[in-house]
């Protein structure tokens, strides 16, 4: 029989649909996962603590298929998985809709000064003018990252009349290559980060890139905190070198209460909630797992597979 080690969190959604010839070992703690992991051919070891997740997967030395609800692979021993020949399927697209909606919400919040509106409402102060005067219509956005989330961001921004330029490896309309976008940063009102977290994207927005942006431009980051040099961003926000930043992700997470970002009125921190602002994450992930399980048992290709060499 095929042995699977699966988190009990997903048990109510998948157990009624599992085949009889699958020997499932459910776990609720890291300690239990470490016990059943080495037995498993199929594993689903998602944990909030990425170090614990890394250790658990590292112990699962016979894995042929590793599934994850996460889109990123930080928290996975990639070199070991490559050596083992483990196929990894991830959560790309599972939360894409709600994350794309969060980007729109962040942009509208900045454009209309809505944080100040809500602060006035809490004071019961009736404003006579809007603290934000910008329209999304005919503004220009640079979109770095054109996976499932990036495509939905572009689709939604088109409805607002935003001129979107994408950054991709391959050429196309309204597209810049990896070696072109930095020279064009000063042309955009919005710089939106939706790239995977890899060594290539680590610190891709630093002091030079922030200095190249327009003073009226805003940075939107729904990728990973490591994509931005956070100290350089704090410095840029303090002196108003850029207008604002909407940060769904930071380094570290949770952001310490004493961190400077909390004190900046042009830093909007949404606490990595974008992917959680919906009710279908586990349902979609369970459905995807069950479809892949059918493919696995038939010897068919699983979807979507992570390119472990590239890290996404």
C-alpha positions in Angstrom: 0.0 0.0 0.0 1.1 3.6 -0.6 1.8 5.4 2.6 0.8 9.1 3.0 1.6 11.5 5.9 -1.0 14.2 6.0 -1.8 17.0 8.3 -5.0 16.6 10.3 -6.0 20.1 9.4 -7.0 18.9 6.0 -8.5 15.6 7.2 -12.3 16.6 7.1 -12.0 17.7 3.5 -10.1 14.8 2.0 -10.6 11.7 4.2 -14.1 10.8 2.8 -12.7 10.8 -0.7 -9.5 8.9 -0.2 -9.0 5.5 -2.0 -9.0 2.4 0.2 -5.5 1.4 -0.8 -4.0 4.5 0.6 -2.5 4.0 4.1 -2.8 7.5 5.7 -0.9 8.5 8.8 -2.5 11.7 10.2 -0.4 14.1 12.3 -1.3 17.1 14.4 2.1 18.1 15.8 5.7 18.5 14.6 6.7 15.5 16.8 4.0 13.3 15.2 5.0 14.5 11.7 8.7 13.6 12.4 7.6 10.1 13.3 5.4 9.4 10.3 7.4 11.4 7.7 10.2 8.9 7.2 7.5 6.2 6.3 5.7 8.3 3.7 5.8 8.1 -0.1 3.3 11.0 -0.2 3.5 14.0 2.2 1.7 17.2 3.1 3.7 18.9 5.8 2.6 22.5 5.8 3.4 24.4 9.0 3.3 28.0 10.0 6.8 27.7 11.4 8.9 27.3 8.3 11.9 26.0 10.2 9.8 23.2 11.7 8.4 22.5 8.3 11.9 22.3 6.9 13.0 19.8 9.5 9.9 17.6 9.0 10.3 17.4 5.2 14.1 16.8 5.7 13.2 13.7 7.8 10.9 12.3 5.0 13.7 10.7 3.0 11.5 8.4 0.9 9.1 11.0 -0.4 8.1 10.7 -4.1 5.5 13.4 -3.9 5.3 16.4 -1.6 2.2 18.6 -1.7 1.9 22.1 -0.2 -0.7 24.8 0.1 2.0 27.4 0.0 3.0 29.0 -3.3 6.6 29.6 -2.1 9.1 26.9 -1.4 10.9 28.7 1.4 10.7 26.1 4.2 11.7 23.2 2.0 15.1 21.5 1.7 15.3 22.0 -2.1 18.7 20.3 -2.6 17.5 17.2 -0.8 14.2 17.1 -2.7 16.1 17.3 -6.0 18.5 14.5 -4.9 15.5 12.3 -3.9 13.7 13.0 -7.2 10.7 14.2 -5.2 7.9 15.8 -7.2 6.6 19.0 -5.5 3.2 20.4 -6.1 2.4 23.8 -4.6 -0.5 26.2 -3.9 0.1 28.5 -6.9 -3.2 30.1 -7.8 -5.0 28.9 -4.7 -5.1 32.4 -3.1 -4.6 34.4 -6.3 -8.0 35.9 -6.4 -8.0 37.4 -2.9 -4.4 38.5 -3.2 -5.2 40.3 -6.4 -8.1 42.0 -4.7 -5.8 43.0 -1.9 -3.6 44.8 -4.4 -6.5 46.8 -5.7 -7.6 47.6 -2.2 -4.1 48.8 -1.3 -3.8 51.0 -4.4 -7.3 52.5 -3.8 -6.5 53.1 -0.1 -3.3 55.0 -1.0 -4.9 56.9 -3.9 -7.9 58.1 -1.9 -6.1 58.5 1.5 -8.6 56.2 3.0 -6.6 55.5 6.1 -6.9 59.1 7.0 -10.6 59.0 6.3 -11.0 56.1 8.7 -8.9 57.9 11.3 -11.2 60.9 11.0 -14.3 58.7 11.3 -12.9 57.2 14.6 -12.5 60.8 15.9 -16.0 61.6 14.6 -14.6 64.4 12.6 -16.4 65.3 9.4 -13.8 66.0 6.7 -14.5 68.8 4.2 -12.1 67.5 1.6 -10.6 64.2 0.6 -7.1 63.5 1.9 -6.3 61.5 -1.4 -6.8 63.1 -4.8 -5.4 60.4 -7.1 -7.4 58.4 -9.6 -6.3 55.0 -10.7 -7.6 55.8 -14.2 -4.7 56.3 -16.6 -2.0 55.8 -14.0 0.9 53.6 -14.9 1.9 50.4 -13.0 5.0 48.2 -13.3 4.1 44.6 -12.5 7.0 42.4 -11.5 5.9 38.8 -11.5 3.4 37.4 -14.0 2.3 34.1 -12.5 -1.2 33.3 -11.5 -1.4 36.3 -9.1 0.2 38.7 -11.6 -2.2 37.8 -14.4 -5.2 38.4 -12.1 -3.8 41.8 -10.9 -3.4 42.9 -14.6 -6.9 41.8 -15.4 -8.4 43.7 -12.5 -6.3 46.8 -13.1 -7.5 46.9 -16.7 -11.0 47.5 -15.4 -9.8 50.7 -13.6 -8.0 51.9 -16.8 -4.5 51.4 -15.4 -1.7 51.1 -17.9 0.1 48.0 -16.9 3.6 47.1 -18.0 4.8 43.6 -17.1 8.3 42.3 -16.4 8.9 38.9 -17.9 11.7 36.8 -19.2 10.1 36.6 -22.6 9.2 39.6 -24.8 5.6 40.7 -25.6 3.3 43.7 -25.7 3.6 46.1 -22.7 6.5 43.9 -21.4 10.0 44.7 -20.2 12.8 42.1 -19.9 14.7 41.4 -16.7 17.5 43.8 -17.8 15.2 46.6 -18.8 12.8 47.5 -16.0 15.3 49.3 -13.7 16.0 52.0 -16.3 12.2 52.6 -16.6 11.3 52.9 -12.9 10.8 56.6 -13.1 7.9 56.3 -15.5 5.5 54.5 -13.2 3.0 55.5 -10.5 2.9 52.0 -9.0 5.6 49.3 -8.6 3.9 46.0 -7.8 5.9 43.1 -6.6 4.4 39.6 -7.2 7.6 37.7 -7.8 8.5 34.3 -6.2 11.1 34.4 -3.4 14.3 33.1 -4.9 18.0 34.1 -4.7 17.4 36.0 -7.9 14.7 38.2 -6.5 16.2 38.6 -3.0 16.7 42.3 -2.4 15.7 43.2 -6.0 14.2 46.5 -4.7 17.0 48.4 -2.9 18.2 51.9 -2.3 19.0 52.4 -6.0 15.6 51.2 -7.2 13.7 53.3 -4.7 15.7 56.4 -5.7 14.8 55.8 -9.3 11.1 55.8 -8.6 9.0 59.0 -8.8 8.4 60.8 -5.5 4.7 60.4 -6.2 5.0 56.7 -6.8 4.0 53.9 -4.4 5.4 50.4 -3.8 3.0 47.4 -3.4 4.6 44.2 -2.1 2.5 41.0 -1.9 5.6 38.8 -2.7 7.9 38.2 0.2 9.6 40.7 2.6 13.0 39.6 1.4 12.3 41.0 -2.1 12.8 44.5 -0.6 15.7 46.0 1.2 13.6 47.0 4.2 16.1 49.4 5.8 16.4 51.2 2.5 12.6 51.4 2.2 12.3 52.8 5.7 14.8 55.5 4.8 13.0 56.3 1.5 9.6 56.6 3.3 11.0 58.8 6.1 12.2 61.4 3.6 9.2 61.0 1.3 11.5 59.8 -1.6 8.5 57.8 -2.6 4.9 58.5 -1.7 3.9 55.3 0.1 4.3 51.6 0.4 1.6 48.9 0.9 3.3 46.0 2.5 1.5 42.7 2.9 4.8 41.1 3.7 7.7 42.2 5.9 11.0 41.0 7.3 10.6 39.5 9.9 7.0 38.3 10.3 5.4 39.2 12.6 6.9 42.7 12.5 8.2 43.7 15.9 6.0 46.3 17.6 9.0 48.7 17.9 9.9 48.6 14.2 10.1 51.9 12.4 7.6 50.9 9.8 4.7 51.0 12.3 5.4 54.7 12.9 5.4 55.9 9.3 2.1 57.3 8.1 3.0 56.4 4.5 3.7 52.7 5.3 0.6 50.6 5.1 1.1 47.1 6.7 -1.5 44.5 6.1 0.2 41.7 8.1 0.3 39.0 5.4 -3.4 38.7 5.4 -4.0 38.9 1.7 -4.1 35.2 1.1 -6.2 34.6 4.2 -9.0 37.0 3.3 -11.2 34.3 1.9 -12.9 31.1 2.9 -12.0 28.7 0.0 -8.2 28.2 0.5 -8.4 24.8 2.1 -11.3 23.7 -0.1 -9.5 24.5 -3.2 -6.3 23.0 -1.9 -8.1 19.8 -0.9 -9.8 19.5 -4.3 -6.4 20.0 -6.1 -4.8 17.4 -3.9 -7.5 14.8 -4.6 -7.2 15.4 -8.4 -3.5 15.0 -8.2 -3.9 11.9 -6.1 -5.9 10.3 -9.0 -3.2 11.4 -11.4 -0.5 10.0 -9.2 -2.1 6.6 -9.0 -2.4 6.5 -12.8 1.2 7.5 -13.3 0.2 10.9 -14.8 1.9 14.3 -14.4 0.9 16.3 -11.3 -0.1 19.9 -11.5 1.2 22.5 -10.8 4.7 21.2 -10.3 7.5 23.3 -8.8 10.7 23.7 -10.8 13.1 22.9 -7.8 16.1 24.2 -9.7 14.5 27.7 -10.2 12.6 27.6 -6.8 9.1 28.3 -8.2 
